[in-house]
Amino acid sequence: GVQKMSTFTSSSKIKKVNGAATPFELRIAKELYEIGASNSELKTQMKELFILRAKEVEVSKGKSAAVVFISFRVMRNFRAYQATLQAELEKKLGLPVCFVAHRRIIKPQSKKNPRKMQKRPVSRTLTAVNDAYLED
């Protein structure tokens, strides 16, 4: 059969679980796509990278930073080129950028939450997830 060549665009750099992407998230995705297209050493590594969510957070009066959530599965490989990509993105956006792995919190089983589930892994507890966010 004939294989279709997939074209990568800035929209391929964002995968939203629910809802549409915000203008800020689209801007981040566009910048990531442009960095990947222009920087030859990052091009191959960035094919697997996509963002799940991005927020602009106010750090202090008048100063803000970008927090970019990426897939937990991609995070280990991402660490190798994070510094280079972060510097490029900060230059383009003009504000500090922080990359964080998206993690899931699972509620403990209780009388109010009677769903029979497997034993909850420690890595999915509220404390473990918040500690991991601080490590990122």
HUZI-V193373 format. One record per pair of residues at least 6 apart in sequence whose C-alpha atoms are under 8 Angstrom apart, sorted by the first residue. I is the first residue (numbers start at 1). J is the second residue. Records with the same first field share a line. If there is no record, write none. Layout:
# HUZI-V193373
I->J ; J
This chain:
# HUZI-V193373
9->30 ; 33
10->26 ; 29 ; 30 ; 31 ; 32 ; 33 ; 34
11->26 ; 29 ; 30
12->50
13->29 ; 30 ; 32 ; 33 ; 49 ; 50 ; 51
14->25 ; 26 ; 29 ; 50 ; 51 ; 52 ; 53
15->50 ; 51 ; 52 ; 53
16->52 ; 53
17->52
24->54 ; 55 ; 56
25->53 ; 54 ; 55
28->54
29->50 ; 51
31->89 ; 92
32->89
35->42 ; 85 ; 88 ; 89
36->42 ; 43 ; 46 ; 47
37->43
42->81 ; 85
45->78 ; 81
48->74
49->70 ; 74 ; 78
50->70 ; 71
51->68 ; 69 ; 70 ; 71
52->68 ; 69 ; 70 ; 71 ; 102
53->68 ; 69 ; 70
54->66 ; 67 ; 68 ; 69
55->66 ; 67 ; 68
56->64 ; 65 ; 66 ; 67
57->64 ; 65 ; 66 ; 67
58->64 ; 65
59->65
64->95 ; 96
65->95 ; 96 ; 97 ; 98
66->95 ; 96 ; 97 ; 98
67->97 ; 98 ; 99 ; 100
68->97 ; 98 ; 99 ; 100
69->99 ; 100 ; 101 ; 102
70->99 ; 100 ; 101 ; 102
71->101 ; 102
72->101 ; 102 ; 103
75->101
86->97 ; 98
89->97
90->96 ; 97
99->136
100->133 ; 136
101->133 ; 136
103->124 ; 129
104->124 ; 129
105->124 ; 125 ; 126 ; 129
106->120 ; 124 ; 125 ; 126
107->113 ; 125
108->120 ; 125
109->115 ; 116 ; 117
122->128
123->129
